[in-house]
């Protein structure tokens, strides 16, 4: 869920519905990882080398750091990062 897209300024959403969405995310009990200096530096390297946005590169670098697969439905992004062997295309 993209809270920027589904925030209260969009018609049809109320502060209560956004609060419920936030609570649903929190209830998933996911680990929150704060970007470290090393993660941000690795993201910048990936961004330049793979010609992808820093936004996308942060997730790719996080997958690399944690050992998890980066799963995407973005075919262009996948093509740019597939040689890293970190991604899977939906």
Backbone as CSV, one residue per row, in Angstrom:
resi,resn,N_x,N_y,N_z,CA_x,CA_y,CA_z,C_x,C_y,C_z
1,UNK,0.841,-1.172,0.000,0.000,0.000,0.000,0.885,1.234,0.000
2,UNK,0.543,2.176,-0.807,1.271,3.426,-0.860,0.454,4.462,-0.094
3,UNK,0.919,4.816,1.099,0.142,5.736,1.928,0.088,7.133,1.335
4,UNK,1.073,7.467,0.514,1.026,8.759,-0.149,-0.168,8.796,-1.106
5,UNK,-0.387,7.709,-1.809,-1.500,7.626,-2.747,-2.830,7.524,-2.012
6,UNK,-2.830,6.817,-0.879,-4.081,6.552,-0.184,-4.269,7.421,1.048
7,UNK,-3.591,8.533,1.090,-3.722,9.385,2.267,-4.995,10.206,2.212
8,UNK,-5.249,10.934,3.274,-6.494,11.659,3.444,-6.781,12.707,2.392
9,UNK,-5.775,13.187,1.696,-6.047,14.214,0.699,-6.725,13.658,-0.537
10,UNK,-6.760,12.352,-0.680,-7.450,11.739,-1.807,-8.936,11.617,-1.467
11,UNK,-9.772,11.887,-2.446,-11.207,11.751,-2.229,-11.553,10.306,-1.915
12,UNK,-12.461,10.113,-0.985,-12.904,8.782,-0.627,-12.173,8.189,0.561
13,UNK,-11.143,8.863,1.039,-10.393,8.378,2.195,-10.550,9.360,3.339
14,UNK,-10.694,8.804,4.512,-10.848,9.621,5.709,-9.639,9.388,6.609
15,UNK,-9.431,10.255,7.593,-8.361,9.997,8.562,-8.516,8.629,9.237
16,UNK,-9.754,8.221,9.456,-10.003,6.932,10.099,-9.578,5.769,9.197
17,UNK,-9.897,5.867,7.904,-9.532,4.766,6.999,-8.018,4.674,6.828
18,UNK,-7.339,5.817,6.821,-5.874,5.808,6.736,-5.290,5.227,8.017
19,UNK,-5.867,5.591,9.160,-5.411,5.050,10.438,-5.590,3.534,10.484
20,UNK,-6.702,3.041,9.960,-6.949,1.597,9.906,-5.912,0.907,9.019
21,UNK,-5.560,1.533,7.902,-4.559,0.955,7.006,-3.197,0.897,7.692
22,UNK,-2.853,1.940,8.407,-1.584,1.966,9.144,-1.574,0.869,10.196
23,UNK,-2.668,0.723,10.924,-2.760,-0.336,11.936,-2.631,-1.724,11.311
24,UNK,-3.211,-1.917,10.129,-3.111,-3.210,9.443,-1.655,-3.516,9.086
25,UNK,-0.915,-2.497,8.674,0.505,-2.687,8.360,1.284,-3.016,9.632
26,UNK,1.014,-2.286,10.691,1.697,-2.529,11.968,1.395,-3.933,12.479
27,UNK,0.160,-4.394,12.290,-0.243,-5.726,12.744,0.486,-6.848,12.006
28,UNK,1.107,-6.552,10.888,1.877,-7.565,10.161,3.156,-7.927,10.900
29,UNK,3.506,-7.132,11.894,4.671,-7.376,12.739,5.954,-7.520,11.917
30,UNK,6.107,-6.615,10.957,7.305,-6.615,10.126,8.441,-5.900,10.842
31,UNK,9.641,-6.326,10.537,10.812,-5.643,11.064,11.008,-4.342,10.287
32,UNK,11.223,-3.262,10.994,11.484,-1.978,10.358,12.993,-1.781,10.343
33,UNK,13.526,-1.581,9.147,14.965,-1.402,8.993,15.233,0.045,8.637
34,UNK,16.003,0.691,9.478,16.377,2.081,9.237,17.600,2.077,8.331
35,UNK,17.565,2.832,7.230,18.713,2.844,6.328,19.987,3.324,7.028
36,UNK,21.036,2.544,6.878,22.338,2.903,7.447,23.150,3.654,6.395
37,UNK,24.245,4.220,6.831,25.142,4.912,5.902,25.619,3.952,4.808
38,UNK,25.995,2.742,5.205,26.466,1.758,4.219,25.383,1.375,3.229
39,UNK,24.149,1.220,3.712,23.047,0.877,2.821,22.810,1.996,1.808
40,UNK,22.852,3.226,2.267,22.642,4.360,1.363,23.766,4.476,0.341
41,UNK,24.995,4.228,0.761,26.122,4.278,-0.175,26.018,3.167,-1.210
42,UNK,25.667,1.974,-0.770,25.482,0.851,-1.694,24.327,1.150,-2.651
43,UNK,23.290,1.783,-2.155,22.150,2.161,-2.994,22.582,3.125,-4.085
44,UNK,23.411,4.083,-3.736,23.892,5.062,-4.720,24.709,4.363,-5.804
45,UNK,25.561,3.437,-5.396,26.375,2.694,-6.364,25.475,1.905,-7.313
46,UNK,24.512,1.187,-6.743,23.578,0.402,-7.560,22.793,1.317,-8.494
47,UNK,22.348,2.445,-7.986,21.571,3.385,-8.777,22.335,3.842,-10.018
48,UNK,23.598,4.213,-9.825,24.398,4.672,-10.955,24.781,3.521,-11.888
49,UNK,25.204,2.401,-11.329,25.648,1.280,-12.157,24.514,0.664,-12.966
50,UNK,23.328,0.615,-12.389,22.189,-0.050,-13.037,21.212,0.935,-13.680
51,UNK,21.518,2.234,-13.544,20.662,3.283,-14.122,19.218,3.152,-13.664
52,UNK,19.067,3.053,-12.344,17.740,2.990,-11.736,17.631,4.110,-10.705
53,UNK,16.421,4.395,-10.281,16.218,5.452,-9.299,16.807,5.059,-7.948
54,UNK,17.163,6.047,-7.185,17.664,5.795,-5.835,16.573,5.093,-5.008
55,UNK,15.339,5.467,-5.240,14.205,4.838,-4.545,14.230,3.329,-4.766
56,UNK,14.349,2.897,-6.022,14.393,1.465,-6.316,15.684,0.843,-5.811
57,UNK,16.789,1.565,-5.944,18.100,1.036,-5.555,18.174,0.731,-4.062
58,UNK,17.475,1.491,-3.248,17.482,1.225,-1.808,16.905,-0.165,-1.527
59,UNK,15.819,-0.512,-2.206,15.215,-1.832,-2.009,16.119,-2.942,-2.538
60,UNK,16.792,-2.689,-3.649,17.718,-3.674,-4.200,18.890,-3.875,-3.240
61,UNK,19.446,-2.777,-2.731,20.557,-2.862,-1.774,20.119,-3.568,-0.490
62,UNK,18.907,-3.330,-0.067,18.390,-3.998,1.133,18.274,-5.503,0.897
63,UNK,17.817,-5.893,-0.281,17.752,-7.323,-0.617,19.149,-7.933,-0.589
64,UNK,20.105,-7.212,-1.135,21.488,-7.687,-1.139,22.011,-7.846,0.282
65,UNK,21.735,-6.860,1.129,22.221,-6.876,2.509,21.583,-7.974,3.352
66,UNK,20.289,-8.205,3.151,19.561,-9.167,3.983,19.571,-10.583,3.424
67,UNK,19.866,-10.711,2.132,19.836,-12.029,1.504,18.457,-12.435,1.009
68,UNK,17.493,-11.529,1.109,16.153,-11.797,0.587,16.094,-11.464,-0.897
69,UNK,15.172,-12.112,-1.602,14.942,-11.789,-3.004,14.179,-10.480,-3.115
70,UNK,14.522,-9.698,-4.125,13.782,-8.488,-4.463,12.765,-8.912,-5.512
71,UNK,11.498,-8.811,-5.191,10.435,-9.243,-6.097,9.773,-8.007,-6.681
72,UNK,9.680,-7.982,-8.004,9.110,-6.822,-8.673,8.247,-7.248,-9.857
73,UNK,7.290,-6.411,-10.182,6.489,-6.594,-11.386,6.924,-5.595,-12.460
74,UNK,7.931,-4.796,-12.139,8.440,-3.773,-13.051,9.480,-4.413,-13.974
75,UNK,9.072,-4.703,-15.204,9.945,-5.426,-16.128,11.196,-4.613,-16.478
76,UNK,11.067,-3.316,-16.654,12.234,-2.489,-16.983,13.237,-2.511,-15.825
77,UNK,12.751,-2.359,-14.607,13.628,-2.420,-13.438,14.297,-3.787,-13.366
78,UNK,13.522,-4.835,-13.549,14.067,-6.188,-13.486,15.195,-6.366,-14.507
79,UNK,14.989,-5.893,-15.724,16.015,-6.026,-16.758,17.311,-5.317,-16.349
80,UNK,17.180,-4.202,-15.656,18.354,-3.439,-15.233,19.115,-4.094,-14.084
81,UNK,18.446,-4.922,-13.296,19.107,-5.490,-12.105,19.263,-7.003,-12.135
82,UNK,18.756,-7.672,-13.162,18.731,-9.137,-13.149,20.130,-9.752,-13.051
83,UNK,21.162,-9.098,-13.554,22.523,-9.650,-13.483,23.061,-9.672,-12.046
84,UNK,22.403,-8.972,-11.140,22.823,-8.995,-9.746,22.376,-10.282,-9.041
85,UNK,21.488,-11.040,-9.686,20.944,-12.276,-9.120,20.267,-12.053,-7.769
86,UNK,19.592,-10.925,-7.647,18.881,-10.595,-6.423,17.381,-10.517,-6.619
87,UNK,16.945,-10.527,-7.876,15.557,-10.191,-8.173,14.807,-11.337,-8.825
88,UNK,13.503,-11.245,-8.664,12.586,-12.177,-9.305,11.463,-11.346,-9.902
89,UNK,11.121,-11.638,-11.128,10.040,-10.920,-11.818,8.733,-11.656,-11.622
90,UNK,7.722,-10.911,-11.213,6.389,-11.517,-11.076,5.753,-11.696,-12.441
